[in-house]
Amino acid sequence: MESYNIKIKTEFIKLQDLLKFAGAVETGGDAKIIIQEGRVTVNGAICTMRGKKLRPGERACIDNETELVVV
């Protein structure tokens, strides 16, 4: 599994924005689709909320292949 640390300068980042910022998807529409399909987990649980707020220390995983750690 590939793991990437994503540094943010704000208090939180929304899940769909994290996927776009990290380059895991090209558009917000792509993020919406994979999130709604249940392909994204946040801290180990499937998350279908694209507006889910992630704070430093939390992690999102796409298809159990790519892990994005918010730092």
CHARMM-style PDB file with segment names, atoms N, HN, CA, C and O in Angstrom:
ATOM      1  N   MET     1       0.849  -1.175   0.000  1.00  0.00      PROA
ATOM      2  CA  MET     1       0.000   0.000   0.000  1.00  0.00      PROA
ATOM      3  C   MET     1       0.898   1.243   0.000  1.00  0.00      PROA
ATOM      4  O   MET     1       1.856   1.341   0.767  1.00  0.00      PROA
ATOM      5  N   GLU     2       0.563   2.172  -0.869  1.00  0.00      PROA
ATOM      6  HN  GLU     2      -0.216   2.093  -1.492  1.00  0.00      PROA
ATOM      7  CA  GLU     2       1.289   3.433  -0.910  1.00  0.00      PROA
ATOM      8  C   GLU     2       0.710   4.368   0.150  1.00  0.00      PROA
ATOM      9  O   GLU     2      -0.504   4.427   0.342  1.00  0.00      PROA
ATOM     10  N   SER     3       1.587   5.094   0.834  1.00  0.00      PROA
ATOM     11  HN  SER     3       2.574   5.046   0.679  1.00  0.00      PROA
ATOM     12  CA  SER     3       1.141   6.020   1.866  1.00  0.00      PROA
ATOM     13  C   SER     3       1.761   7.390   1.617  1.00  0.00      PROA
ATOM     14  O   SER     3       2.959   7.504   1.362  1.00  0.00      PROA
ATOM     15  N   TYR     4       0.929   8.428   1.694  1.00  0.00      PROA
ATOM     16  HN  TYR     4      -0.045   8.335   1.901  1.00  0.00      PROA
ATOM     17  CA  TYR     4       1.391   9.794   1.459  1.00  0.00      PROA
ATOM     18  C   TYR     4       0.964  10.674   2.620  1.00  0.00      PROA
ATOM     19  O   TYR     4      -0.175  10.597   3.080  1.00  0.00      PROA
ATOM     20  N   ASN     5       1.878  11.511   3.092  1.00  0.00      PROA
ATOM     21  HN  ASN     5       2.803  11.574   2.718  1.00  0.00      PROA
ATOM     22  CA  ASN     5       1.552  12.498   4.109  1.00  0.00      PROA
ATOM     23  C   ASN     5       1.122  13.774   3.406  1.00  0.00      PROA
ATOM     24  O   ASN     5       1.851  14.302   2.566  1.00  0.00      PROA
ATOM     25  N   ILE     6      -0.057  14.269   3.746  1.00  0.00      PROA
ATOM     26  HN  ILE     6      -0.649  13.840   4.429  1.00  0.00      PROA
ATOM     27  CA  ILE     6      -0.603  15.472   3.141  1.00  0.00      PROA
ATOM     28  C   ILE     6      -0.632  16.561   4.208  1.00  0.00      PROA
ATOM     29  O   ILE     6      -1.409  16.490   5.160  1.00  0.00      PROA
ATOM     30  N   LYS     7       0.216  17.562   4.041  1.00  0.00      PROA
ATOM     31  HN  LYS     7       0.847  17.620   3.268  1.00  0.00      PROA
ATOM     32  CA  LYS     7       0.314  18.634   5.029  1.00  0.00      PROA
ATOM     33  C   LYS     7      -0.713  19.715   4.724  1.00  0.00      PROA
ATOM     34  O   LYS     7      -0.789  20.219   3.603  1.00  0.00      PROA
ATOM     35  N   ILE     8      -1.502  20.065   5.738  1.00  0.00      PROA
ATOM     36  HN  ILE     8      -1.440  19.656   6.649  1.00  0.00      PROA
ATOM     37  CA  ILE     8      -2.475  21.145   5.580  1.00  0.00      PROA
ATOM     38  C   ILE     8      -2.126  22.266   6.554  1.00  0.00      PROA
ATOM     39  O   ILE     8      -1.505  22.040   7.593  1.00  0.00      PROA
ATOM     40  N   LYS     9      -2.537  23.469   6.197  1.00  0.00      PROA
ATOM     41  HN  LYS     9      -3.042  23.653   5.354  1.00  0.00      PROA
ATOM     42  CA  LYS     9      -2.257  24.633   7.045  1.00  0.00      PROA
ATOM     43  C   LYS     9      -3.522  25.153   7.713  1.00  0.00      PROA
ATOM     44  O   LYS     9      -3.494  26.179   8.393  1.00  0.00      PROA
ATOM     45  N   THR    10      -4.614  24.455   7.523  1.00  0.00      PROA
ATOM     46  HN  THR    10      -4.636  23.621   6.971  1.00  0.00      PROA
ATOM     47  CA  THR    10      -5.887  24.850   8.109  1.00  0.00      PROA
ATOM     48  C   THR    10      -6.262  23.846   9.200  1.00  0.00      PROA
ATOM     49  O   THR    10      -5.572  22.847   9.400  1.00  0.00      PROA
ATOM     50  N   GLU    11      -7.346  24.120   9.891  1.00  0.00      PROA
ATOM     51  HN  GLU    11      -7.906  24.932   9.729  1.00  0.00      PROA
ATOM     52  CA  GLU    11      -7.786  23.240  10.979  1.00  0.00      PROA
ATOM     53  C   GLU    11      -8.233  21.874  10.455  1.00  0.00      PROA
ATOM     54  O   GLU    11      -8.017  20.854  11.111  1.00  0.00      PROA
ATOM     55  N   PHE    12      -8.856  21.854   9.277  1.00  0.00      PROA
ATOM     56  HN  PHE    12      -9.032  22.682   8.745  1.00  0.00      PROA
ATOM     57  CA  PHE    12      -9.350  20.609   8.688  1.00  0.00      PROA
ATOM     58  C   PHE    12      -9.374  20.742   7.179  1.00  0.00      PROA
ATOM     59  O   PHE    12      -9.193  21.828   6.629  1.00  0.00      PROA
ATOM     60  N   ILE    13      -9.605  19.601   6.512  1.00  0.00      PROA
ATOM     61  HN  ILE    13      -9.753  18.718   6.958  1.00  0.00      PROA
ATOM     62  CA  ILE    13      -9.794  19.577   5.061  1.00  0.00      PROA
ATOM     63  C   ILE    13     -10.935  18.605   4.783  1.00  0.00      PROA
ATOM     64  O   ILE    13     -11.016  17.545   5.405  1.00  0.00      PROA
ATOM     65  N   LYS    14     -11.811  18.962   3.855  1.00  0.00      PROA
ATOM     66  HN  LYS    14     -11.745  19.822   3.351  1.00  0.00      PROA
ATOM     67  CA  LYS    14     -12.918  18.071   3.504  1.00  0.00      PROA
ATOM     68  C   LYS    14     -12.375  16.897   2.693  1.00  0.00      PROA
ATOM     69  O   LYS    14     -11.397  17.032   1.957  1.00  0.00      PROA
ATOM     70  N   LEU    15     -13.020  15.754   2.840  1.00  0.00      PROA
ATOM     71  HN  LEU    15     -13.814  15.644   3.438  1.00  0.00      PROA
ATOM     72  CA  LEU    15     -12.565  14.529   2.188  1.00  0.00      PROA
ATOM     73  C   LEU    15     -12.400  14.703   0.690  1.00  0.00      PROA
ATOM     74  O   LEU    15     -11.359  14.337   0.144  1.00  0.00      PROA
ATOM     75  N   GLN    16     -13.400  15.255   0.008  1.00  0.00      PROA
ATOM     76  HN  GLN    16     -14.246  15.552   0.451  1.00  0.00      PROA
ATOM     77  CA  GLN    16     -13.284  15.394  -1.451  1.00  0.00      PROA
ATOM     78  C   GLN    16     -12.139  16.329  -1.824  1.00  0.00      PROA
ATOM     79  O   GLN    16     -11.473  16.118  -2.838  1.00  0.00      PROA
ATOM     80  N   ASP    17     -11.905  17.364  -1.010  1.00  0.00      PROA
ATOM     81  HN  ASP    17     -12.446  17.535  -0.187  1.00  0.00      PROA
ATOM     82  CA  ASP    17     -10.801  18.291  -1.276  1.00  0.00      PROA
ATOM     83  C   ASP    17      -9.452  17.623  -1.034  1.00  0.00      PROA
ATOM     84  O   ASP    17      -8.482  17.893  -1.742  1.00  0.00      PROA
ATOM     85  N   LEU    18      -9.396  16.754  -0.035  1.00  0.00      PROA
ATOM     86  HN  LEU    18     -10.183  16.534   0.541  1.00  0.00      PROA
ATOM     87  CA  LEU    18      -8.158  16.012   0.234  1.00  0.00      PROA
ATOM     88  C   LEU    18      -7.790  15.142  -0.968  1.00  0.00      PROA
ATOM     89  O   LEU    18      -6.633  15.108  -1.386  1.00  0.00      PROA
ATOM     90  N   LEU    19      -8.776  14.444  -1.516  1.00  0.00      PROA
ATOM     91  HN  LEU    19      -9.716  14.471  -1.176  1.00  0.00      PROA
ATOM     92  CA  LEU    19      -8.508  13.573  -2.666  1.00  0.00      PROA
ATOM     93  C   LEU    19      -8.010  14.377  -3.864  1.00  0.00      PROA
ATOM     94  O   LEU    19      -7.103  13.944  -4.575  1.00  0.00      PROA
ATOM     95  N   LYS    20      -8.606  15.550  -4.085  1.00  0.00      PROA
ATOM     96  HN  LYS    20      -9.343  15.901  -3.507  1.00  0.00      PROA
ATOM     97  CA  LYS    20      -8.167  16.405  -5.195  1.00  0.00      PROA
ATOM     98  C   LYS    20      -6.780  16.986  -4.916  1.00  0.00      PROA
ATOM     99  O   LYS    20      -5.912  16.955  -5.788  1.00  0.00      PROA
ATOM    100  N   PHE    21      -6.566  17.513  -3.709  1.00  0.00      PROA
ATOM    101  HN  PHE    21      -7.271  17.538  -3.001  1.00  0.00      PROA
ATOM    102  CA  PHE    21      -5.301  18.135  -3.331  1.00  0.00      PROA
ATOM    103  C   PHE    21      -4.141  17.146  -3.433  1.00  0.00      PROA
ATOM    104  O   PHE    21      -3.040  17.510  -3.844  1.00  0.00      PROA
ATOM    105  N   ALA    22      -4.396  15.902  -3.058  1.00  0.00      PROA
ATOM    106  HN  ALA    22      -5.290  15.606  -2.724  1.00  0.00      PROA
ATOM    107  CA  ALA    22      -3.355  14.875  -3.088  1.00  0.00      PROA
ATOM    108  C   ALA    22      -3.096  14.342  -4.497  1.00  0.00      PROA
ATOM    109  O   ALA    22      -2.109  13.643  -4.726  1.00  0.00      PROA
ATOM    110  N   GLY    23      -3.982  14.672  -5.441  1.00  0.00      PROA
ATOM    111  HN  GLY    23      -4.784  15.240  -5.255  1.00  0.00      PROA
ATOM    112  CA  GLY    23      -3.818  14.190  -6.806  1.00  0.00      PROA
ATOM    113  C   GLY    23      -4.356  12.785  -7.013  1.00  0.00      PROA
ATOM    114  O   GLY    23      -4.068  12.151  -8.028  1.00  0.00      PROA
ATOM    115  N   ALA    24      -5.138  12.294  -6.053  1.00  0.00      PROA
ATOM    116  HN  ALA    24      -5.372  12.810  -5.229  1.00  0.00      PROA
ATOM    117  CA  ALA    24      -5.706  10.943  -6.171  1.00  0.00      PROA
ATOM    118  C   ALA    24      -6.831  10.909  -7.205  1.00  0.00      PROA
ATOM    119  O   ALA    24      -7.102   9.864  -7.798  1.00  0.00      PROA
ATOM    120  N   VAL    25      -7.485  12.053  -7.420  1.00  0.00      PROA
ATOM    121  HN  VAL    25      -7.265  12.902  -6.938  1.00  0.00      PROA
ATOM    122  CA  VAL    25      -8.525  12.188  -8.443  1.00  0.00      PROA
ATOM    123  C   VAL    25      -8.279  13.502  -9.175  1.00  0.00      PROA
ATOM    124  O   VAL    25      -7.601  14.392  -8.661  1.00  0.00      PROA
ATOM    125  N   GLU    26      -8.829  13.611 -10.366  1.00  0.00      PROA
ATOM    126  HN  GLU    26      -9.379  12.888 -10.783  1.00  0.00      PROA
ATOM    127  CA  GLU    26      -8.619  14.829 -11.148  1.00  0.00      PROA
ATOM    128  C   GLU    26      -9.657  15.895 -10.872  1.00  0.00      PROA
ATOM    129  O   GLU    26      -9.341  17.085 -10.879  1.00  0.00      PROA
ATOM    130  N   THR    27     -10.896  15.486 -10.628  1.00  0.00      PROA
ATOM    131  HN  THR    27     -11.153  14.520 -10.623  1.00  0.00      PROA
ATOM    132  CA  THR    27     -11.965  16.461 -10.444  1.00  0.00      PROA
ATOM    133  C   THR    27     -12.794  16.132  -9.211  1.00  0.00      PROA
ATOM    134  O   THR    27     -12.725  15.029  -8.668  1.00  0.00      PROA
ATOM    135  N   GLY    28     -13.575  17.112  -8.784  1.00  0.00      PROA
ATOM    136  HN  GLY    28     -13.631  18.008  -9.224  1.00  0.00      PROA
ATOM    137  CA  GLY    28     -14.492  16.887  -7.680  1.00  0.00      PROA
ATOM    138  C   GLY    28     -15.534  15.844  -8.035  1.00  0.00      PROA
ATOM    139  O   GLY    28     -15.991  15.099  -7.169  1.00  0.00      PROA
ATOM    140  N   GLY    29     -15.913  15.787  -9.309  1.00  0.00      PROA
ATOM    141  HN  GLY    29     -15.541  16.392 -10.013  1.00  0.00      PROA
ATOM    142  CA  GLY    29     -16.872  14.776  -9.768  1.00  0.00      PROA
ATOM    143  C   GLY    29     -16.328  13.370  -9.597  1.00  0.00      PROA
ATOM    144  O   GLY    29     -17.056  12.461  -9.197  1.00  0.00      PROA
ATOM    145  N   ASP    30     -15.039  13.188  -9.900  1.00  0.00      PROA
ATOM    146  HN  ASP    30     -14.448  13.927 -10.225  1.00  0.00      PROA
ATOM    147  CA  ASP    30     -14.406  11.880  -9.707  1.00  0.00      PROA
ATOM    148  C   ASP    30     -14.385  11.516  -8.228  1.00  0.00      PROA
ATOM    149  O   ASP    30     -14.637  10.368  -7.860  1.00  0.00      PROA
ATOM    150  N   ALA    31     -14.083  12.500  -7.382  1.00  0.00      PROA
ATOM    151  HN  ALA    31     -13.878  13.433  -7.681  1.00  0.00      PROA
ATOM    152  CA  ALA    31     -14.061  12.265  -5.934  1.00  0.00      PROA
ATOM    153  C   ALA    31     -15.447  11.856  -5.457  1.00  0.00      PROA
ATOM    154  O   ALA    31     -15.586  10.915  -4.676  1.00  0.00      PROA
ATOM    155  N   LYS    32     -16.463  12.555  -5.919  1.00  0.00      PROA
ATOM    156  HN  LYS    32     -16.350  13.320  -6.553  1.00  0.00      PROA
ATOM    157  CA  LYS    32     -17.847  12.264  -5.527  1.00  0.00      PROA
ATOM    158  C   LYS    32     -18.205  10.817  -5.856  1.00  0.00      PROA
ATOM    159  O   LYS    32     -18.808  10.120  -5.040  1.00  0.00      PROA
ATOM    160  N   ILE    33     -17.839  10.378  -7.033  1.00  0.00      PROA
ATOM    161  HN  ILE    33     -17.349  10.945  -7.696  1.00  0.00      PROA
ATOM    162  CA  ILE    33     -18.185   9.024  -7.478  1.00  0.00      PROA
ATOM    163  C   ILE    33     -17.520   7.960  -6.611  1.00  0.00      PROA
ATOM    164  O   ILE    33     -18.196   7.054  -6.124  1.00  0.00      PROA
ATOM    165  N   ILE    34     -16.199   8.056  -6.409  1.00  0.00      PROA
ATOM    166  HN  ILE    34     -15.650   8.792  -6.805  1.00  0.00      PROA
ATOM    167  CA  ILE    34     -15.544   6.994  -5.649  1.00  0.00      PROA
ATOM    168  C   ILE    34     -15.950   7.002  -4.178  1.00  0.00      PROA
ATOM    169  O   ILE    34     -15.973   5.957  -3.527  1.00  0.00      PROA
ATOM    170  N   ILE    35     -16.272   8.195  -3.655  1.00  0.00      PROA
ATOM    171  HN  ILE    35     -16.254   9.043  -4.184  1.00  0.00      PROA
ATOM    172  CA  ILE    35     -16.743   8.259  -2.266  1.00  0.00      PROA
ATOM    173  C   ILE    35     -18.123   7.626  -2.150  1.00  0.00      PROA
ATOM    174  O   ILE    35     -18.367   6.842  -1.232  1.00  0.00      PROA
ATOM    175  N   GLN    36     -19.035   7.957  -3.073  1.00  0.00      PROA
ATOM    176  HN  GLN    36     -18.837   8.594  -3.818  1.00  0.00      PROA
ATOM    177  CA  GLN    36     -20.388   7.393  -3.030  1.00  0.00      PROA
ATOM    178  C   GLN    36     -20.407   5.895  -3.290  1.00  0.00      PROA
ATOM    179  O   GLN    36     -21.308   5.200  -2.819  1.00  0.00      PROA
ATOM    180  N   GLU    37     -19.428   5.383  -4.033  1.00  0.00      PROA
ATOM    181  HN  GLU    37     -18.696   5.947  -4.415  1.00  0.00      PROA
ATOM    182  CA  GLU    37     -19.351   3.948  -4.297  1.00  0.00      PROA
ATOM    183  C   GLU    37     -18.823   3.171  -3.090  1.00  0.00      PROA
ATOM    184  O   GLU    37     -18.795   1.940  -3.112  1.00  0.00      PROA
ATOM    185  N   GLY    38     -18.405   3.878  -2.040  1.00  0.00      PROA
ATOM    186  HN  GLY    38     -18.427   4.878  -2.023  1.00  0.00      PROA
ATOM    187  CA  GLY    38     -17.897   3.216  -0.847  1.00  0.00      PROA
ATOM    188  C   GLY    38     -16.473   2.723  -0.974  1.00  0.00      PROA
ATOM    189  O   GLY    38     -16.061   1.811  -0.257  1.00  0.00      PROA
ATOM    190  N   ARG    39     -15.718   3.320  -1.879  1.00  0.00      PROA
ATOM    191  HN  ARG    39     -16.053   4.061  -2.461  1.00  0.00      PROA
ATOM    192  CA  ARG    39     -14.334   2.901  -2.110  1.00  0.00      PROA
ATOM    193  C   ARG    39     -13.336   3.617  -1.210  1.00  0.00      PROA
ATOM    194  O   ARG    39     -12.142   3.324  -1.252  1.00  0.00      PROA
ATOM    195  N   VAL    40     -13.815   4.553  -0.397  1.00  0.00      PROA
ATOM    196  HN  VAL    40     -14.786   4.791  -0.363  1.00  0.00      PROA
ATOM    197  CA  VAL    40     -12.930   5.337   0.464  1.00  0.00      PROA
ATOM    198  C   VAL    40     -13.248   5.044   1.928  1.00  0.00      PROA
ATOM    199  O   VAL    40     -14.409   5.035   2.338  1.00  0.00      PROA
ATOM    200  N   THR    41     -12.194   4.806   2.705  1.00  0.00      PROA
ATOM    201  HN  THR    41     -11.251   4.813   2.373  1.00  0.00      PROA
ATOM    202  CA  THR    41     -12.365   4.642   4.140  1.00  0.00      PROA
ATOM    203  C   THR    41     -11.660   5.799   4.851  1.00  0.00      PROA
ATOM    204  O   THR    41     -10.640   6.307   4.384  1.00  0.00      PROA
ATOM    205  N   VAL    42     -12.223   6.198   5.981  1.00  0.00      PROA
ATOM    206  HN  VAL    42     -13.051   5.785   6.361  1.00  0.00      PROA
ATOM    207  CA  VAL    42     -11.602   7.216   6.826  1.00  0.00      PROA
ATOM    208  C   VAL    42     -11.382   6.575   8.185  1.00  0.00      PROA
ATOM    209  O   VAL    42     -12.330   6.137   8.838  1.00  0.00      PROA
ATOM    210  N   ASN    43     -10.133   6.523   8.603  1.00  0.00      PROA
ATOM    211  HN  ASN    43      -9.364   6.878   8.073  1.00  0.00      PROA
ATOM    212  CA  ASN    43      -9.761   5.894   9.871  1.00  0.00      PROA
ATOM    213  C   ASN    43     -10.302   4.464   9.967  1.00  0.00      PROA
ATOM    214  O   ASN    43     -10.714   4.021  11.039  1.00  0.00      PROA
ATOM    215  N   GLY    44     -10.298   3.749   8.842  1.00  0.00      PROA
ATOM    216  HN  GLY    44      -9.963   4.109   7.971  1.00  0.00      PROA
ATOM    217  CA  GLY    44     -10.681   2.340   8.817  1.00  0.00      PROA
ATOM    218  C   GLY    44     -12.146   2.039   8.573  1.00  0.00      PROA
ATOM    219  O   GLY    44     -12.519   0.874   8.432  1.00  0.00      PROA
ATOM    220  N   ALA    45     -12.995   3.072   8.519  1.00  0.00      PROA
ATOM    221  HN  ALA    45     -12.692   4.019   8.634  1.00  0.00      PROA
ATOM    222  CA  ALA    45     -14.430   2.854   8.295  1.00  0.00      PROA
ATOM    223  C   ALA    45     -14.847   3.461   6.967  1.00  0.00      PROA
ATOM    224  O   ALA    45     -14.399   4.551   6.614  1.00  0.00      PROA
ATOM    225  N   ILE    46     -15.700   2.765   6.228  1.00  0.00      PROA
ATOM    226  HN  ILE    46     -16.064   1.879   6.515  1.00  0.00      PROA
ATOM    227  CA  ILE    46     -16.187   3.285   4.952  1.00  0.00      PROA
ATOM    228  C   ILE    46     -16.895   4.612   5.188  1.00  0.00      PROA
ATOM    229  O   ILE    46     -17.717   4.740   6.096  1.00  0.00      PROA
ATOM    230  N   CYS    47     -16.565   5.591   4.361  1.00  0.00      PROA
ATOM    231  HN  CYS    47     -15.897   5.487   3.624  1.00  0.00      PROA
ATOM    232  CA  CYS    47     -17.155   6.926   4.502  1.00  0.00      PROA
ATOM    233  C   CYS    47     -17.771   7.330   3.170  1.00  0.00      PROA
ATOM    234  O   CYS    47     -17.097   7.315   2.139  1.00  0.00      PROA
ATOM    235  N   THR    48     -19.041   7.688   3.190  1.00  0.00      PROA
ATOM    236  HN  THR    48     -19.588   7.701   4.027  1.00  0.00      PROA
ATOM    237  CA  THR    48     -19.717   8.130   1.965  1.00  0.00      PROA
ATOM    238  C   THR    48     -20.057   9.614   2.021  1.00  0.00      PROA
ATOM    239  O   THR    48     -20.830  10.106   1.199  1.00  0.00      PROA
ATOM    240  N   MET    49     -19.490  10.323   2.978  1.00  0.00      PROA
ATOM    241  HN  MET    49     -18.862   9.923   3.646  1.00  0.00      PROA
ATOM    242  CA  MET    49     -19.730  11.763   3.102  1.00  0.00      PROA
ATOM    243  C   MET    49     -18.552  12.523   2.491  1.00  0.00      PROA
ATOM    244  O   MET    49     -17.456  12.524   3.052  1.00  0.00      PROA
ATOM    245  N   ARG    50     -18.771  13.162   1.354  1.00  0.00      PROA
ATOM    246  HN  ARG    50     -19.661  13.161   0.898  1.00  0.00      PROA
ATOM    247  CA  ARG    50     -17.648  13.852   0.728  1.00  0.00      PROA
ATOM    248  C   ARG    50     -17.246  15.102   1.473  1.00  0.00      PROA
ATOM    249  O   ARG    50     -16.136  15.599   1.285  1.00  0.00      PROA
ATOM    250  N   GLY    51     -18.126  15.629   2.323  1.00  0.00      PROA
ATOM    251  HN  GLY    51     -19.028  15.225   2.477  1.00  0.00      PROA
ATOM    252  CA  GLY    51     -17.810  16.809   3.111  1.00  0.00      PROA
ATOM    253  C   GLY    51     -17.218  16.475   4.476  1.00  0.00      PROA
ATOM    254  O   GLY    51     -17.040  17.367   5.306  1.00  0.00      PROA
ATOM    255  N   LYS    52     -16.910  15.203   4.718  1.00  0.00      PROA
ATOM    256  HN  LYS    52     -17.055  14.478   4.044  1.00  0.00      PROA
ATOM    257  CA  LYS    52     -16.331  14.772   5.994  1.00  0.00      PROA
ATOM    258  C   LYS    52     -15.066  15.576   6.270  1.00  0.00      PROA
ATOM    259  O   LYS    52     -14.187  15.674   5.413  1.00  0.00      PROA
ATOM    260  N   LYS    53     -14.975  16.151   7.468  1.00  0.00      PROA
ATOM    261  HN  LYS    53     -15.688  16.071   8.165  1.00  0.00      PROA
ATOM    262  CA  LYS    53     -13.821  16.965   7.834  1.00  0.00      PROA
ATOM    263  C   LYS    53     -12.733  16.080   8.434  1.00  0.00      PROA
ATOM    264  O   LYS    53     -12.965  15.358   9.404  1.00  0.00      PROA
ATOM    265  N   LEU    54     -11.548  16.146   7.843  1.00  0.00      PROA
ATOM    266  HN  LEU    54     -11.360  16.732   7.055  1.00  0.00      PROA
ATOM    267  CA  LEU    54     -10.412  15.400   8.352  1.00  0.00      PROA
ATOM    268  C   LEU    54      -9.421  16.371   8.972  1.00  0.00      PROA
ATOM    269  O   LEU    54      -9.110  17.413   8.396  1.00  0.00      PROA
ATOM    270  N   ARG    55      -8.936  16.021  10.137  1.00  0.00      PROA
ATOM    271  HN  ARG    55      -9.189  15.174  10.604  1.00  0.00      PROA
ATOM    272  CA  ARG    55      -7.987  16.851  10.871  1.00  0.00      PROA
ATOM    273  C   ARG    55      -6.642  16.130  10.927  1.00  0.00      PROA
ATOM    274  O   ARG    55      -6.574  14.928  10.667  1.00  0.00      PROA
ATOM    275  N   PRO    56      -5.570  16.853  11.265  1.00  0.00      PROA
ATOM    276  CA  PRO    56      -4.258  16.189  11.348  1.00  0.00      PROA
ATOM    277  C   PRO    56      -4.307  14.936  12.224  1.00  0.00      PROA
ATOM    278  O   PRO    56      -4.903  14.926  13.301  1.00  0.00      PROA
ATOM    279  N   GLY    57      -3.665  13.890  11.730  1.00  0.00      PROA
ATOM    280  HN  GLY    57      -3.181  13.898  10.855  1.00  0.00      PROA
ATOM    281  CA  GLY    57      -3.646  12.602  12.420  1.00  0.00      PROA
ATOM    282  C   GLY    57      -4.633  11.607  11.840  1.00  0.00      PROA
ATOM    283  O   GLY    57      -4.524  10.406  12.090  1.00  0.00      PROA
ATOM    284  N   GLU    58      -5.602  12.094  11.064  1.00  0.00      PROA
ATOM    285  HN  GLU    58      -5.691  13.069  10.860  1.00  0.00      PROA
ATOM    286  CA  GLU    58      -6.587  11.190  10.463  1.00  0.00      PROA
ATOM    287  C   GLU    58      -6.070  10.711   9.105  1.00  0.00      PROA
ATOM    288  O   GLU    58      -5.205  11.331   8.488  1.00  0.00      PROA
ATOM    289  N   ARG    59      -6.633   9.586   8.665  1.00  0.00      PROA
ATOM    290  HN  ARG    59      -7.336   9.082   9.166  1.00  0.00      PROA
ATOM    291  CA  ARG    59      -6.180   9.005   7.395  1.00  0.00      PROA
ATOM    292  C   ARG    59      -7.342   8.530   6.541  1.00  0.00      PROA
ATOM    293  O   ARG    59      -8.350   8.031   7.042  1.00  0.00      PROA
ATOM    294  N   ALA    60      -7.172   8.699   5.251  1.00  0.00      PROA
ATOM    295  HN  ALA    60      -6.354   9.104   4.844  1.00  0.00      PROA
ATOM    296  CA  ALA    60      -8.155   8.215   4.280  1.00  0.00      PROA
ATOM    297  C   ALA    60      -7.454   7.191   3.395  1.00  0.00      PROA
ATOM    298  O   ALA    60      -6.273   7.336   3.081  1.00  0.00      PROA
ATOM    299  N   CYS    61      -8.181   6.167   2.999  1.00  0.00      PROA
ATOM    300  HN  CYS    61      -9.141   6.049   3.254  1.00  0.00      PROA
ATOM    301  CA  CYS    61      -7.613   5.112   2.166  1.00  0.00      PROA
ATOM    302  C   CYS    61      -8.550   4.858   0.989  1.00  0.00      PROA
ATOM    303  O   CYS    61      -9.765   4.758   1.157  1.00  0.00      PROA
ATOM    304  N   ILE    62      -7.968   4.756  -0.198  1.00  0.00      PROA
ATOM    305  HN  ILE    62      -6.981   4.838  -0.334  1.00  0.00      PROA
ATOM    306  CA  ILE    62      -8.745   4.526  -1.409  1.00  0.00      PROA
ATOM    307  C   ILE    62      -8.485   3.104  -1.892  1.00  0.00      PROA
ATOM    308  O   ILE    62      -7.344   2.734  -2.168  1.00  0.00      PROA
ATOM    309  N   ASP    63      -9.544   2.314  -1.993  1.00  0.00      PROA
ATOM    310  HN  ASP    63     -10.471   2.614  -1.768  1.00  0.00      PROA
ATOM    311  CA  ASP    63      -9.471   0.931  -2.495  1.00  0.00      PROA
ATOM    312  C   ASP    63      -8.411   0.088  -1.778  1.00  0.00      PROA
ATOM    313  O   ASP    63      -7.858  -0.837  -2.373  1.00  0.00      PROA
ATOM    314  N   ASN    64      -8.126   0.392  -0.523  1.00  0.00      PROA
ATOM    315  HN  ASN    64      -8.576   1.144  -0.040  1.00  0.00      PROA
ATOM    316  CA  ASN    64      -7.096  -0.319   0.237  1.00  0.00      PROA
ATOM    317  C   ASN    64      -5.746  -0.343  -0.484  1.00  0.00      PROA
ATOM    318  O   ASN    64      -4.941  -1.251  -0.277  1.00  0.00      PROA
ATOM    319  N   GLU    65      -5.508   0.662  -1.333  1.00  0.00      PROA
ATOM    320  HN  GLU    65      -6.162   1.399  -1.501  1.00  0.00      PROA
ATOM    321  CA  GLU    65      -4.248   0.731  -2.092  1.00  0.00      PROA
ATOM    322  C   GLU    65      -3.459   1.987  -1.788  1.00  0.00      PROA
ATOM    323  O   GLU    65      -2.234   1.941  -1.671  1.00  0.00      PROA
ATOM    324  N   THR    66      -4.153   3.116  -1.658  1.00  0.00      PROA
ATOM    325  HN  THR    66      -5.148   3.154  -1.753  1.00  0.00      PROA
ATOM    326  CA  THR    66      -3.491   4.394  -1.453  1.00  0.00      PROA
ATOM    327  C   THR    66      -3.982   5.014  -0.154  1.00  0.00      PROA
ATOM    328  O   THR    66      -5.179   5.230   0.033  1.00  0.00      PROA
ATOM    329  N   GLU    67      -3.039   5.298   0.742  1.00  0.00      PROA
ATOM    330  HN  GLU    67      -2.067   5.122   0.590  1.00  0.00      PROA
ATOM    331  CA  GLU    67      -3.391   5.891   2.027  1.00  0.00      PROA
ATOM    332  C   GLU    67      -2.913   7.339   2.064  1.00  0.00      PROA
ATOM    333  O   GLU    67      -1.766   7.635   1.728  1.00  0.00      PROA
ATOM    334  N   LEU    68      -3.803   8.230   2.474  1.00  0.00      PROA
ATOM    335  HN  LEU    68      -4.735   7.989   2.746  1.00  0.00      PROA
ATOM    336  CA  LEU    68      -3.479   9.648   2.598  1.00  0.00      PROA
ATOM    337  C   LEU    68      -3.574  10.011   4.077  1.00  0.00      PROA
ATOM    338  O   LEU    68      -4.643   9.910   4.678  1.00  0.00      PROA
ATOM    339  N   VAL    69      -2.465  10.428   4.653  1.00  0.00      PROA
ATOM    340  HN  VAL    69      -1.596  10.510   4.164  1.00  0.00      PROA
ATOM    341  CA  VAL    69      -2.402  10.789   6.072  1.00  0.00      PROA
ATOM    342  C   VAL    69      -2.344  12.300   6.173  1.00  0.00      PROA
ATOM    343  O   VAL    69      -1.455  12.931   5.601  1.00  0.00      PROA
ATOM    344  N   VAL    70      -3.288  12.883   6.897  1.00  0.00      PROA
ATOM    345  HN  VAL    70      -4.010  12.370   7.361  1.00  0.00      PROA
ATOM    346  CA  VAL    70      -3.313  14.331   7.077  1.00  0.00      PROA
ATOM    347  C   VAL    70      -2.354  14.688   8.199  1.00  0.00      PROA
ATOM    348  O   VAL    70      -2.448  14.165   9.310  1.00  0.00      PROA
ATOM    349  N   VAL    71      -1.429  15.589   7.887  1.00  0.00      PROA
ATOM    350  HN  VAL    71      -1.352  16.014   6.985  1.00  0.00      PROA
ATOM    351  CA  VAL    71      -0.465  16.048   8.912  1.00  0.00      PROA
ATOM    352  C   VAL    71      -0.513  17.557   9.025  1.00  0.00      PROA
ATOM    353  OT1 VAL    71       0.217  18.139   9.826  1.00  0.00      PROA
TER     354      VAL     71
END
